[in-house]
């Protein structure tokens, strides 16, 4: 998609969001169904269903998806789409590329072995490998703009308010 096609696609959306800002607030949703026969759950996604379970560092056998990896997958998906859109908007020709996210977490925290050990990813590195003839300054601008407009990157950078609730389902 070139810059003109992208602008034409997004122009009516931008106009509506400027005139009616409340319409820009877009819901997102995810759901997992518990698999009570094992320590796992099934997550519905665009590409089908994925079974998530314990990472080998916490007792899993490695046959089920790791939620930390799934978070990083969401990051690279968003960053990749954003990079492509930014490159199109800037008229920068990309022949291809990869987006790589790597993170680390301390299993002692999630297993309760050490109360001082953090629970969750503490270090995430995002790398763009781009096949382009663009100069270094243009590539730097592409990366900066991708950081700025990537929903998942910005969510991780400035965490949202989180809340937790529960309901008790009455059996059928």
Order of alpha helices (4+ residues) and beta strands (2+ residues): alpha-beta-beta-beta-alpha-beta-alpha-beta-alpha-alpha
